[in-house]
Amino acid sequence: MLKGTATACPNHPGVEATVRCKQCSKGICKACVVPGATGVFCSEVCRDKHALFYQRAQEMDGKSRSTALLQARKFLTTLIVIAGVLFALGFVATMVFIPVLTPIVETVRGIIGI
């Protein structure tokens, strides 16, 4: 049922509109309803426009998910590379005395318990 003021169906002026088209929001009566996979529409044109819109939205949603997955993968790869570089620096600073780095590595190793 439509909320708000009563409106007449554009195709049948004497009949009250009971639903709205999902694409254009035009009020229509039960006789004018064109059913679609995602709702009711006033015409086949609106149904087809909405179907195309829905398909494109689904495609874009899939692309955004794959983009987010790629960003997460890139972030994780960056973290792994940084951890590897830090580990290598710590290993070198343990074997060879480096004035600034060796005391930091020893402190970190003491905290970790290695």
Backbone as CSV, one residue per row, in Angstrom:
resi,resn,N_x,N_y,N_z,CA_x,CA_y,CA_z,C_x,C_y,C_z
1,MET,0.836,-1.174,0.000,0.000,0.000,0.000,0.883,1.240,0.000
2,LEU,0.485,2.230,-0.723,1.226,3.484,-0.764,1.026,4.243,0.530
3,LYS,2.057,4.896,0.981,1.965,5.702,2.184,1.795,7.158,1.771
4,GLY,1.118,7.917,2.562,0.918,9.328,2.257,-0.425,9.542,1.585
5,THR,-0.496,10.506,0.700,-1.757,10.838,0.047,-2.084,9.805,-1.019
6,ALA,-3.379,9.590,-1.227,-3.836,8.643,-2.235,-3.598,9.219,-3.615
7,THR,-3.098,8.398,-4.517,-2.863,8.830,-5.893,-3.589,7.896,-6.834
8,ALA,-3.888,8.393,-8.001,-4.565,7.588,-9.003,-3.525,6.957,-9.925
9,CYS,-3.860,5.818,-10.463,-3.006,5.138,-11.431,-2.938,5.994,-12.696
10,PRO,-1.761,6.224,-13.278,-1.675,7.052,-14.484,-2.391,6.426,-15.686
11,ASN,-2.498,5.113,-15.717,-3.161,4.425,-16.828,-4.664,4.285,-16.616
12,HIS,-5.092,4.289,-15.356,-6.506,4.149,-14.992,-6.846,5.239,-13.976
13,PRO,-7.163,6.451,-14.429,-7.363,7.591,-13.525,-8.401,7.374,-12.431
14,GLY,-9.369,6.520,-12.637,-10.393,6.298,-11.625,-9.998,5.277,-10.578
15,VAL,-8.846,4.623,-10.736,-8.415,3.558,-9.826,-7.253,4.064,-8.966
16,GLU,-7.335,3.755,-7.678,-6.271,4.173,-6.765,-5.008,3.343,-6.971
17,ALA,-3.871,4.013,-6.966,-2.580,3.320,-7.082,-2.284,2.628,-5.756
18,THR,-1.881,1.374,-5.818,-1.627,0.608,-4.595,-0.160,0.275,-4.372
19,VAL,0.642,0.335,-5.428,2.080,0.057,-5.304,2.856,1.079,-6.126
20,ARG,4.155,1.124,-5.898,5.028,2.027,-6.657,6.021,1.208,-7.477
21,CYS,6.327,1.735,-8.643,7.333,1.129,-9.514,8.689,1.230,-8.819
22,LYS,9.423,0.158,-8.801,10.725,0.145,-8.131,11.761,0.996,-8.869
23,GLN,11.562,1.230,-10.159,12.523,2.005,-10.937,12.209,3.501,-10.891
24,CYS,10.980,3.886,-11.205,10.651,5.312,-11.341,9.774,5.846,-10.212
25,SER,9.315,4.980,-9.320,8.477,5.341,-8.166,7.099,5.857,-8.553
26,LYS,6.665,5.601,-9.749,5.330,6.011,-10.182,4.308,5.081,-9.519
27,GLY,3.225,5.656,-8.993,2.167,4.848,-8.391,1.360,4.148,-9.462
28,ILE,1.076,2.860,-9.251,0.304,2.093,-10.228,-0.703,1.197,-9.508
29,CYS,-1.753,0.818,-10.250,-2.750,-0.091,-9.677,-2.323,-1.536,-9.911
30,LYS,-3.045,-2.468,-9.300,-2.682,-3.887,-9.418,-2.779,-4.385,-10.857
31,ALA,-3.643,-3.811,-11.653,-3.807,-4.252,-13.040,-2.600,-3.863,-13.902
32,CYS,-1.888,-2.808,-13.518,-0.762,-2.323,-14.319,0.588,-2.894,-13.880
33,VAL,0.603,-3.671,-12.842,1.861,-4.193,-12.302,2.540,-5.108,-13.320
34,VAL,3.839,-4.847,-13.534,4.674,-5.725,-14.356,5.677,-6.349,-13.381
35,PRO,5.519,-7.648,-13.080,6.427,-8.258,-12.100,7.827,-8.451,-12.678
36,GLY,8.808,-8.332,-11.803,10.193,-8.561,-12.180,10.892,-9.364,-11.101
37,ALA,12.119,-9.750,-11.360,12.870,-10.562,-10.405,13.179,-9.803,-9.120
38,THR,13.250,-8.471,-9.203,13.629,-7.685,-8.028,12.505,-6.814,-7.497
39,GLY,11.288,-6.956,-8.027,10.176,-6.163,-7.519,9.101,-5.986,-8.571
40,VAL,8.257,-4.958,-8.359,7.187,-4.672,-9.309,7.495,-3.359,-10.021
41,PHE,7.044,-3.278,-11.274,7.357,-2.138,-12.125,6.117,-1.687,-12.864
42,CYS,6.162,-0.440,-13.378,5.022,0.117,-14.106,5.024,-0.290,-15.574
43,SER,6.187,-0.679,-16.087,6.283,-1.069,-17.494,7.467,-2.014,-17.688
44,GLU,7.502,-2.613,-18.850,8.626,-3.488,-19.172,9.910,-2.674,-19.323
45,VAL,9.782,-1.437,-19.774,10.950,-0.561,-19.917,11.601,-0.346,-18.545
46,CYS,10.791,-0.007,-17.536,11.334,0.197,-16.185,11.920,-1.100,-15.634
47,ARG,11.240,-2.227,-15.893,11.744,-3.517,-15.427,13.112,-3.813,-16.033
48,ASP,13.251,-3.571,-17.341,14.520,-3.837,-18.014,15.618,-2.879,-17.554
49,LYS,15.268,-1.597,-17.350,16.248,-0.632,-16.839,16.756,-1.053,-15.467
50,HIS,15.816,-1.487,-14.614,16.217,-1.885,-13.264,17.049,-3.165,-13.298
51,ALA,16.710,-4.083,-14.174,17.491,-5.323,-14.300,18.924,-5.007,-14.732
52,LEU,19.076,-4.072,-15.669,20.408,-3.671,-16.121,21.175,-2.991,-14.990
53,PHE,20.487,-2.100,-14.280,21.108,-1.435,-13.129,21.562,-2.455,-12.088
54,TYR,20.690,-3.411,-11.774,21.000,-4.430,-10.772,22.194,-5.274,-11.212
55,GLN,22.241,-5.632,-12.478,23.357,-6.427,-13.002,24.667,-5.646,-12.890
56,ARG,24.644,-4.378,-13.277,25.861,-3.559,-13.189,26.299,-3.370,-11.734
57,ALA,25.335,-3.187,-10.843,25.673,-3.037,-9.423,26.333,-4.304,-8.895
58,GLN,25.837,-5.469,-9.290,26.429,-6.741,-8.870,27.855,-6.872,-9.405
59,GLU,28.063,-6.470,-10.665,29.401,-6.539,-11.253,30.368,-5.613,-10.520
60,MET,29.905,-4.407,-10.210,30.764,-3.457,-9.503,31.057,-3.940,-8.086
61,ASP,30.080,-4.572,-7.454,30.296,-5.105,-6.110,31.370,-6.184,-6.147
62,GLY,31.351,-7.027,-7.162,32.380,-8.058,-7.304,33.744,-7.453,-7.548
63,LYS,33.793,-6.368,-8.334,35.072,-5.708,-8.589,35.620,-5.065,-7.332
64,SER,34.743,-4.449,-6.531,35.224,-3.800,-5.312,35.744,-4.841,-4.324
65,ARG,35.114,-6.003,-4.290,35.613,-7.058,-3.405,36.987,-7.523,-3.849
66,SER,37.165,-7.701,-5.163,38.470,-8.155,-5.640,39.515,-7.065,-5.434
67,THR,39.128,-5.806,-5.554,40.054,-4.707,-5.300,40.456,-4.690,-3.833
68,ALA,39.493,-4.887,-2.946,39.797,-4.922,-1.516,40.708,-6.103,-1.187
69,LEU,40.479,-7.239,-1.838,41.328,-8.405,-1.617,42.752,-8.124,-2.076
70,LEU,42.896,-7.460,-3.210,44.232,-7.118,-3.703,44.938,-6.135,-2.771
71,GLN,44.193,-5.179,-2.239,44.787,-4.229,-1.296,45.222,-4.933,-0.021
72,ALA,44.402,-5.855,0.478,44.768,-6.600,1.678,46.006,-7.454,1.424
73,ARG,46.059,-8.084,0.259,47.214,-8.910,-0.082,48.480,-8.054,-0.168
74,LYS,48.367,-6.864,-0.775,49.516,-5.962,-0.896,49.986,-5.516,0.488
75,PHE,49.040,-5.180,1.368,49.384,-4.767,2.728,50.090,-5.892,3.474
76,LEU,49.565,-7.109,3.376,50.164,-8.256,4.049,51.568,-8.529,3.507
77,THR,51.740,-8.427,2.205,53.059,-8.625,1.608,54.049,-7.579,2.115
78,THR,53.603,-6.333,2.223,54.466,-5.269,2.740,54.880,-5.562,4.176
79,LEU,53.930,-6.015,4.999,54.257,-6.358,6.389,55.275,-7.488,6.468
80,ILE,55.128,-8.488,5.626,56.061,-9.624,5.626,57.449,-9.169,5.202
81,VAL,57.528,-8.307,4.192,58.831,-7.799,3.744,59.487,-6.983,4.849
82,ILE,58.724,-6.121,5.506,59.275,-5.310,6.601,59.771,-6.209,7.731
83,ALA,58.990,-7.236,8.075,59.412,-8.155,9.132,60.694,-8.892,8.732
84,GLY,60.805,-9.278,7.465,62.014,-9.952,6.989,63.237,-9.052,7.049
85,VAL,63.065,-7.794,6.669,64.185,-6.847,6.720,64.601,-6.616,8.173
86,LEU,63.622,-6.437,9.061,63.953,-6.242,10.478,64.666,-7.459,11.063
87,PHE,64.215,-8.659,10.681,64.861,-9.877,11.162,66.303,-9.940,10.661
88,ALA,66.506,-9.606,9.387,67.857,-9.639,8.823,68.760,-8.623,9.512
89,LEU,68.242,-7.418,9.766,69.031,-6.414,10.475,69.360,-6.872,11.894
90,GLY,68.407,-7.477,12.550,68.652,-7.994,13.896,69.695,-9.089,13.901
91,PHE,69.631,-9.967,12.912,70.614,-11.050,12.819,72.018,-10.485,12.603
92,VAL,72.135,-9.532,11.676,73.438,-8.919,11.396,73.946,-8.174,12.632
93,ALA,73.059,-7.446,13.309,73.466,-6.684,14.492,73.866,-7.602,15.638
94,THR,73.408,-8.855,15.636,73.815,-9.822,16.659,75.215,-10.344,16.360
95,MET,75.532,-10.548,15.098,76.818,-11.093,14.696,77.931,-10.043,14.682
96,VAL,77.584,-8.831,14.272,78.568,-7.756,14.127,78.086,-6.578,14.971
97,PHE,79.021,-5.954,15.677,78.638,-4.809,16.497,78.406,-3.592,15.603
98,ILE,77.176,-3.077,15.664,76.810,-1.850,14.955,76.402,-0.873,16.056
99,PRO,77.109,0.252,16.211,76.938,1.127,17.371,75.498,1.486,17.721
100,VAL,74.675,1.822,16.803,73.311,2.228,17.130,72.372,1.020,17.184
101,LEU,72.530,0.091,16.274,71.585,-0.999,16.113,71.765,-2.133,17.117
102,THR,72.988,-2.487,17.457,73.225,-3.628,18.343,72.577,-3.459,19.714
103,PRO,72.679,-2.306,20.398,71.993,-2.161,21.688,70.465,-2.292,21.572
104,ILE,69.898,-1.802,20.476,68.444,-1.925,20.273,68.072,-3.390,20.094
105,VAL,68.853,-4.108,19.300,68.571,-5.522,19.061,68.687,-6.310,20.361
106,GLU,69.700,-6.020,21.176,69.849,-6.710,22.447,68.687,-6.436,23.383
107,THR,68.191,-5.200,23.399,67.038,-4.859,24.232,65.791,-5.615,23.768
108,VAL,65.571,-5.637,22.469,64.409,-6.340,21.927,64.512,-7.835,22.213
109,ARG,65.694,-8.409,22.035,65.890,-9.841,22.313,65.659,-10.130,23.797
110,GLY,66.048,-9.195,24.678,65.808,-9.375,26.112,64.295,-9.354,26.424
111,ILE,63.569,-8.462,25.770,62.117,-8.388,25.983,61.424,-9.653,25.473
112,ILE,61.829,-10.099,24.290,61.222,-11.305,23.709,61.658,-12.563,24.474
113,GLY,62.845,-12.537,25.011,63.343,-13.692,25.737,64.183,-14.615,24.882
114,ILE,64.823,-14.080,23.886,65.664,-14.898,23.003,67.111,-14.754,23.411
